[in-house]
């Protein structure tokens, strides 16, 4: 199918040093410029972020400090990219939430006021999520083969509970070794595995004010335990102590604990903080 476009469309993706739009930087930018006549222009740039690329990013992308040391900075590429992107629309996957804001920040840091408000921004992930619903009714139809409204009353907790149980059983049945050709699509019927598989973040508390972060040596290499698993510690995920170990902060600034207990944080966050404080006190 040919795209029905009236001006060029930039389909693009970024690799970055992290997910902080303010403090992280682009290390790779790739794009396909689709023109109204159907022709395509492609570009792929490694970018020197002028900062260390974290080990976890290297593991994901294969791009390390050595690989980009002789690459141009984004500022050096910015004029060329701005000219190539002039008058274009943009498309990506999760691009409206991350890639476009990151690209806009990099242009501004380079002194170029690229006006994305004049571009149409198409996010393939949003289209996917809106077209292929990910709610309980969609899961019930997919895994159980019935329309939920045929089997249950809508918006009843007891009915939704029964449907959820059937969905879980359907998932475990569908992803057995007998029903899947690819080993990576087999889902073990094991609660430890399923709990780990269900995790979407490294939050220690439910609100994400405290998160788990790997412990590294002086060279930034992750430390592991005797079983080879990464060692992790709790760090703050906000405020003036962001990315600092909670235990270290509580020792250095005991008043911060009192402030958090008196401030408008969720009780679960305060509970987690208290447990860490008591653990460190008992480990003295």
C-alpha positions, 0 to 999 in steps of 0.5 A: 500500500502506498502512503497517501501523503501530501508532504514528506513523512519522516519515519524515525527512531532514536537511541539515547543515553536514557529516558530523561529528556532534559539530561539524556542525549541522542546516540543514534538517529535513523529515519526514512523520508517518504516523499509524496511521489513514493521515493524514499531517502534514508539516513542513519547517524551515530551521535556523540552525546558528549557524556558516558553511555550507561552500561545498560544502554550499551547492553541494549543497543551495542553502542558504547563510548568508543563507537561514538567517540569520532561521531559528530555531536547533535549540534554538528548535525542539527543544521543538516537535519533541520534542513532535511526535516523542513516541511515534513510530518513525523511518524514513529513508535511511542514517538509522541511521548518520547522521540519527538520531545527528545528531538525537539530538546536536542534541536533547542539545545543546538540553538535551532527552534524547530517548530513541530507544531507545524508538523502532523505527528503520527504515533504507530503505537497509539494506533496499535493500542486504539485499534487493538484494545488491551482491556479485559473484554478484548483479552476474554474474547482472544483467550476464551473465544467468547464475547464477554457480554455474552457470558457476564454482566458488565461492570460487576466486580464478581463477574470481572473476577471470574472473567479474569480467572478464565483469561489467566487459565486461557493464557497458560493453556495457549502458551504451553510448549504443546501449543507454541512452536517458538520456545520464547513464546512458552509461558511456564505455569509457575507463579514466581516466573509469572510475577516477574514476567508481569513486572512493568517497572523496578518500583520499590513502592507502588508510586515509583518514588523509590526504585531498584537500581543496579549496584556498580563498581568504580568502573560502572560495571554491575555487581552480581551475587553468588548466583550471578544475579545483579545486585540492586539497591533502593534509590530515590526517583525524585527530588534533590536526592534522585538516583541516590541510595535511600540508605545513604540519604537517610544516614546523611540527612535524617531530617529527609525521612521526617519531612517525607513522613509529614509530606503528602506522599502515599502511605505505601511510600512512607511504609517502604521508607520506614522499613528501609530505615529500620533495616539499616538501623538493625544492621549497624 
